[in-house]
């Protein structure tokens, strides 16, 4: 398994790297992970150590997915170092809260650059290597790209756009033997982007109560799904957005106050 994962240092990205390495080891395969992140400090050191313990070879790369050069150069270095690629996981993302009426153009553009455009640039640059290996791409979307979420500015629109981009890529790249899919997480508790929300015990409990399975998600809940989609076990899955939210998105009617007393006459 030769994989490139963006946003790799923490949270879901870190979980994905570990899941890919663990799945390769269980299958008796070598794991080569290009771990790409905007920051390469302590979190990347920890990830490097964890992947080494799983027997994986790690290529640490610093790149800004909001630039044109970052995604392209990351793919080039991974292909050059590993001699090819079997999987690309476009996980890096960014978000700013606030109503759209207060949003700045620069913030909107940055959001779409990181959350949407980077996937296209990664896919375009990796196409040749993935065609040679009959590989796959997994895009990390969000339930905010499926259900409107106020006060998240451009985040939801950027995730909706990347889900459509995934479907178009699946149609075009599928003809070359490359599968392209997405995973849209629900409420996931991480040490980074969502840490402040879940630091409030009352808020954390209220959120968990909304989920039919009774808990918010962990990074490994998403990472294992990604590992499946990159594997041969998902060889006939293409153009699919797998929503991993434990049933949260379908629980709209269950949140209505009051229960109607409806009986047949």
N, C-alpha and C positions, 0 to 999 in steps of 0.2 A: 504494500500500500504506500503510494507516494501522494501525499495530500498537502494542499495549501489551505490554511485557515486564517482568515482575517479577524481582527479584534480578538486575538488569541490569548492575551495575557490574563484575563480574569473572567469571571461570570460564566455565561454560556459558552463563550469561545474556549475558555480553559477546559470546561467539561467536554467539549467536542474533541479537542486534541487528545485528551486522556481516553475517551471512548474509542476513538479510531485506533489508538495505539494498543489498547486492551483487546479490541476485536481482532486486530492483526496478529497479536501474540497468541490468542486462543486458537487461531487458524493455522498457526505455525508459519506465519509470514513475517517478513521484515517490515518494519514501519519507519517511514521517512516522513517527518512532519515539518513543513515550512510554517513556522509560527510567526505571523505578521501582526504588528501592533504599532500604534502611534507612539507608545511609550515602551521603553526596554529596560525598566528599572527592576525593583525587587520582585514585582509580580512575575515578570518574565524569568527571573532567576529561579523562582519557586517552580514555575511550570517546567523549565528546563530540567530541574532535578526530578520532578515527578515523572516526566516522560522518559528520562534515562532509567529510572527504576522499572519502567515497563518495557525496557529494551529497545526504545525507539531512538532513531537518529534524528536530531533536531537541528534545523537551520533557523536561527533567530534573525528576523528581518524587521527593520524599522521603516515604516512607510505611512504616509498620510493618504487615506482613501478618498479625501476630499479634493485631491489634486489629480491632474491627468497623468502625471508621471508615476505616482505612487503605485497604483494597481498594476500598471504595465511592467514596471521594473521588478516588482515583487514576483510576478509570474516568470519573468525572464531569469531571475536568479534561481528560483526553485527548479525550473526546467534544466538549467545549466548544471546545477549541483546534483540533482537526482537522476538526470538523464531522461526526464519525462515527468508526467503527472497522471495520476489515476482519478484524482478528485480535487475539486475546488469548492470550498465552503465560504460563501460570502456572508460573513457574520457581523462585520464592523458596522456600528450604527451610532447615531447621535440624536439627541432630542433636547428641545427647549420648551418649557411650558409657557402658556400665556395665550390670550385670545388673539385671533387673527387680525383684529382691528389695530392691535398694538405691535404687530410683527414688523420687522425690518426686512427689506429686500435681501440684504446680505445674509441674514439668518435663514431665510427661505432657500436661497441658492445653495448655501452650505449644506443644509439638510438634504436637499435632493442630490447634491454631489456625492455625499457619503452614503446615503441610504438607497439611492437608486442608480445613479450613473456609474458608481464604482463596480457594480455587478456586471454591467454591460462591458466595461473596459477589461475586467478580469476575464470574462467569457471570451471576448474577442481575441485577447492575447493568448489565452490557453487553448483555443480551438484546435490548433494543429496537434498539440501534445495529447489532448483528450481524444481526438479522433484516432490517433495511433494506438491508444490504449483501450479504446472503447470505454472511456471513463464517464464521469458524471459531475454535475454541478448541483449543489444544494444552496438555496438562498434562504436566509433567515428573515422571514416576514414578521407579522404581528397580527393579533386579532384587531388591533387599531387600524389595520389596512382592510379589514372586512366589515367592522362595525364602527360607525362614527364615534369619536371620542372628543368632546369639546375641551377647549383650553390646552390642547397639545399642539397648537399651531400647525406647522407643516408636517409633523411626524406622521399622522394618519394618511394624508395624501401621498407622501413619499413612499410609504409602505404599500399602499394600494397600487401605486405605479410600478413598484418593483415586482409585485405579484403578477401584473399583466406582462411585464418584461419577461418574467420567468416563463410564462405560457408561450410567448412569441419565440423565445429562444428554444423552447422544447420542440416547437414545430419545425424550426429551421435546423437546429443542431441534431434533432432526432434522425434526420435523413443521413447524417454522418455517423450514426451509432453512438451519439452522446446523449445521455439522459439528463434532463434538467427539471428539478423539483424544488419545492419550498416547504419549509416548516414554519407555521405561524404560532408562536407561543402565546399562552394566556398570561396569567399573573405569575411571574417567576421572581422568587426572592434571591437576590444576588448581593455580593458585597460591594457592588459598584453603583450602577444607575438607580436601583430601587432601594438601596440600603436605608436612606432617610425615611422613606415611606414606612418600612416595616420596623423601624426603630420605635415607633409608637405602637405599644402592645394592643391598645384598643382598636386602632386602625387595622393592624395585622389580623386580629381576631374577626373583625367585621368583614374583611376581605375573604378570609377563609370560609366564612359562613355562607358566602354567595356561591361557592363552588360545590356542585353536586357531590364530588368525592370528599369534600370536607377539609381540604387543605390547599394552600397555594403551592406552586411548583418549585422544584429545585433545578439547578442547571443540568444535572444528570438526567432529569426527566426529558429534556430536550435533546441532550447529547446522544442518548441511546437511539432516538428516532432518526437523527442525522446519520449515525453509524449504519443503521439499517438501510436508509435510502442510498448510501454510497456503495452498498454491498451487492453481491450477485443475487442475494435473496430478493432484491427489489428490481431485478433485471427487466421486468415488464411494466414498471411504473415510470411514467414520463408525463410532464406537464401537470403534475398534481400538487395542490397546496394542502398539506396535511396539518390540520388544526389540532394542536396539542394544548388544549385548555381545560381538560377534565370536565367538559360539558358546560363551562361557564357561559359561552356565547349563546347556547340554546335555552338558557334559564330565564329569559325575559319575563315570561308569564308567571313564573314561579316567584318573582319578586313583587308582584302586584299586592298591595295591601288588601286584606280581607279574602275570604274564600266563599264564592257564591254557593248557595244551597240549591243545587239543581237536581231535581229528581224527575223521573218519568211519570207522566200522568196516566 
